Structures are given as structure tokens and as C-alpha cells.
Amino acid sequence: CDGFEAVLFIPGYNTSSARSVARFGQLLCLGDFPANLKPFVFSYPAGHILMYFQARRIGAEGESSAQALVTFLHGLRAAGCRQLHVMVHSMGACAFFSALRALTDPRTGVLRPLGPNSSAPTAAATAAAPQATPPAPTPG
């Protein structure tokens, strides 16, 4: 085998590292995931109930958290990760998308598009963009 497959969980707001690991472990055990997946949890400063906006701005969307995620994923790649599945919850999506530009940069990024010609780790990330519906014309 020339590499391994990993699943990364990025938890949401107001979740400690210990609780994130416990919940993710429970999901993996009860979810009938393949045994060959190597699980990882990325933790960032996720705040407390009274600090939501600060936790989002500094923790999830902060430059240091984005850089830490990029560094972590470079480490996975260097260790032999060939396929990466990313699961995010709530504010964890903000953390992932804050790092996405650096992660997909053609010069320095660690993630490449899915496809048969890619030998780099892969990840699929989709976000539903809000759809604007034009207002109906008013009779006049």
C-alpha cells in the first residue's frame, strides 16, 4: 500500500478537544465506517457560550487557526496520506473554509481536485450558496 486514507473531523463551537474526540470516536464506532480509515480531530480555540463572535473571528476564522490546519494537513501528506475525507460541524466549517484558499493553492496547497490523475491527498468540499429569488413583478 502506498499511502493511507484518513478522515478528519473539525468540531463546532463550544466543544473541548476531549469532547470532540469522544463524540467522533462514538460516531466512528456506531457509524459502520471502514476499519482502514485513520481518524483525526483538528481542534482550534472554539470559545464558550458568552464568546461566540470572538471565537468565530479569532478561533475559527483566525489566521493562526487556518495556518495550523494547513500545517497539520501538510504533515498528513508527508506521513503518506493519499485520500482525505473532511467532516465539519457548525463553526468547524468556518475554520475549514478559512483555510481552504491556502489548502488549494497550486503552488503550496496540499489538497488537489478529485480525479484519477491526482496522486496528492484529495478532499471534496461543497457549500450551498444562498440562492436569491428575484421579486415577482408588482402589478402597476
C-alpha positions in Angstrom: 0.0 0.0 0.0 1.5 3.3 -1.0 -0.4 5.5 1.5 -3.3 5.6 3.8 -6.8 7.0 3.8 -7.8 9.4 6.6 -11.0 11.1 7.9 -10.6 14.5 9.6 -13.3 15.9 12.0 -13.3 19.7 12.7 -15.8 20.3 15.6 -18.1 23.2 16.1 -18.5 26.0 18.6 -18.1 25.5 22.4 -16.6 22.0 22.1 -13.5 20.9 24.0 -10.9 18.7 22.4 -11.7 15.8 24.8 -15.4 16.0 24.0 -14.7 16.3 20.2 -12.5 13.1 20.3 -15.1 11.2 22.4 -18.0 12.2 20.1 -16.1 11.5 16.9 -15.0 8.1 18.3 -18.6 7.3 19.1 -19.6 8.2 15.5 -16.9 6.1 14.0 -17.8 3.1 16.2 -21.5 3.3 15.6 -21.4 4.5 12.0 -20.0 1.4 10.4 -17.1 3.2 8.9 -14.4 1.2 7.1 -11.7 -0.1 9.5 -8.9 1.2 7.3 -9.8 4.9 7.9 -7.3 6.7 10.2 -9.3 9.2 12.2 -8.0 12.7 13.2 -9.6 15.6 15.0 -8.4 19.2 14.4 -9.0 21.4 17.4 -9.0 25.2 17.4 -10.0 27.8 20.0 -13.8 27.2 19.9 -14.8 29.5 22.8 -17.6 29.5 25.4 -21.2 30.5 25.3 -20.5 34.2 26.1 -17.8 34.5 23.4 -19.4 33.3 20.2 -18.4 36.2 17.9 -14.9 36.3 19.3 -14.5 32.6 19.0 -15.6 32.8 15.4 -13.4 35.8 14.5 -10.2 34.7 16.4 -10.6 30.9 16.6 -12.4 29.6 13.5 -11.6 32.4 11.1 -8.3 33.5 12.5 -5.1 33.3 10.5 -3.3 31.2 13.2 -6.0 28.6 13.1 -6.0 28.5 9.3 -2.2 28.2 9.3 -2.3 25.4 11.9 -4.8 23.4 9.8 -2.6 23.9 6.7 0.5 22.7 8.6 -1.5 19.7 10.0 -2.6 18.6 6.6 0.9 19.0 5.2 2.0 16.7 8.0 -0.6 14.2 7.0 0.6 14.3 3.4 4.2 13.9 4.4 3.2 10.9 6.6 1.7 9.2 3.5 -2.0 10.2 3.4 -3.3 9.7 -0.1 -7.0 10.3 0.4 -8.7 12.6 3.0 -12.3 12.9 4.0 -13.3 16.0 5.9 -16.2 16.2 8.3 -17.0 19.6 9.8 -19.7 20.7 12.2 -21.1 24.2 12.7 -18.2 26.6 13.3 -15.8 24.0 12.2 -16.9 24.8 8.6 -15.8 28.4 9.2 -12.4 27.0 10.2 -12.1 24.8 7.2 -13.2 27.4 4.7 -10.9 30.0 6.2 -8.0 27.7 5.4 -9.4 26.5 2.0 -7.6 29.1 -0.1 -4.2 28.1 1.3 -5.1 24.4 1.1 -5.9 24.6 -2.6 -3.2 27.0 -3.7 -1.5 25.4 -6.8 2.0 26.3 -5.5 1.8 25.5 -1.9 -1.6 23.8 -1.2 -1.9 20.2 0.0 -5.4 19.4 -1.5 -6.0 18.7 -5.1 -9.2 18.1 -7.0 -10.7 14.7 -7.0 -9.7 12.7 -10.1 -7.8 9.6 -11.4 -4.7 11.6 -12.3 -4.1 13.1 -8.9 -1.6 11.4 -6.6 -2.0 14.1 -3.8 -4.4 13.8 -1.0 -7.9 14.7 -2.0 -10.9 16.3 -0.4 -14.3 17.3 -1.6 -15.8 20.4 -0.1 -19.1 21.8 -1.1 -21.0 24.7 0.3 -24.6 25.6 -0.6 -24.6 29.1 -1.8 -27.7 31.0 -1.0 -30.0 31.3 -4.0 -31.6 34.7 -4.5 -35.0 34.7 -5.9 -35.9 37.8 -7.8 -39.0 39.5 -6.5 -42.2 39.0 -8.5 -43.2 42.0 -10.6 -45.9 44.1 -8.9 -48.9 45.0 -11.0 -48.9 48.6 -11.7 
